[in-house]
Amino acid sequence: DAGITQSPRYKITETGRQVTLMCHQTWSHSYMFWYRQDLGHGLRLIYYSAAADITDKGEVPDGYVVSRSKTENFPLTLESATRSQTSVYFCASSEPRTGFSNQPQHFGDGTRLSIL
Amino acid sequence: DAKTTQPNSMESNEEEPVHLPCNHSTISGTDYIHWYRQLPSQGPEYVIHGLTSNVNNRMASLAIAEDRKSSTLILHRATLRDAAVYYCILRDGETSGSRLTFGEGTQLTVNP
């Protein structure tokens, strides 16, 4: 089915380990985003990408690394996981704006990451 | 970024209309008003957006005040499936692919 897929849906790991969360979209959308959601903070932007090989920091980028070698994939890596990175992670994609209209963002179902 | 203010929670009865308010007194001329909702254990879902005029789609209607300092999301007949957190977000229309800044939203409870 077309859409945006995140994997894994659930992940438990230990502090200090490297973890990669995957995001794949089938729409060929230019823009892709990574958010984290924590109680009391709503969704916060970690990184985003305007196209393949173009990425930029969001609100809370520290401790995360992204890459985008192909339009359809946007993996998020925690190089050395910490307990404070326990969260629900959402990937999203959208087309760039056309004229003055905003394109909606389409979200995956999230990855629930626990770091022990 | 211009901010929005929403009630923390609201309740409705099934098959009745629901009016979800949002205040955005510092909105700029190029800000679009977007609404998303998040059902339990799912990612946010786009609902509707508008700039100045009222908007309708299959999910909801968006009523925008004439001065644009407030808006109301209208669900015409609430169903149990509409129970979710609803986010009102301002998005800069001049920035391509501009980010969404989520607040705490309104938790909507729908009673059978």
Chai-1 contact restraints between the chains, C-beta under 6 A:
chainA,res_idxA,chainB,res_idxB,connection_type,confidence,min_distance_angstrom,max_distance_angstrom,comment,restraint_id
A,Y31,B,G97,contact,1.0,0.0,6.0,A-B,restraint_1
A,G42,B,F102,contact,1.0,0.0,6.0,A-B,restraint_2
A,G42,B,G103,contact,1.0,0.0,6.0,A-B,restraint_3
A,G42,B,E104,contact,1.0,0.0,6.0,A-B,restraint_4
A,L43,B,F102,contact,1.0,0.0,6.0,A-B,restraint_5
A,L45,B,R99,contact,1.0,0.0,6.0,A-B,restraint_6
A,A50,B,G97,contact,1.0,0.0,6.0,A-B,restraint_7
A,F90,B,G43,contact,1.0,0.0,6.0,A-B,restraint_8
A,P96,B,S96,contact,1.0,0.0,6.0,A-B,restraint_9
A,P96,B,G97,contact,1.0,0.0,6.0,A-B,restraint_10
A,R97,B,S96,contact,1.0,0.0,6.0,A-B,restraint_11
A,F100,B,G93,contact,1.0,0.0,6.0,A-B,restraint_12
A,N102,B,Y32,contact,1.0,0.0,6.0,A-B,restraint_13
A,N102,B,R91,contact,1.0,0.0,6.0,A-B,restraint_14
A,N102,B,G93,contact,1.0,0.0,6.0,A-B,restraint_15
A,P104,B,Y46,contact,1.0,0.0,6.0,A-B,restraint_16
A,Q105,B,L100,contact,1.0,0.0,6.0,A-B,restraint_17
A,F107,B,G43,contact,1.0,0.0,6.0,A-B,restraint_18
A,F107,B,P44,contact,1.0,0.0,6.0,A-B,restraint_19
A,G108,B,G43,contact,1.0,0.0,6.0,A-B,restraint_20
A,D109,B,Q42,contact,1.0,0.0,6.0,A-B,restraint_21
A,D109,B,G43,contact,1.0,0.0,6.0,A-B,restraint_22
A,G110,B,G43,contact,1.0,0.0,6.0,A-B,restraint_23
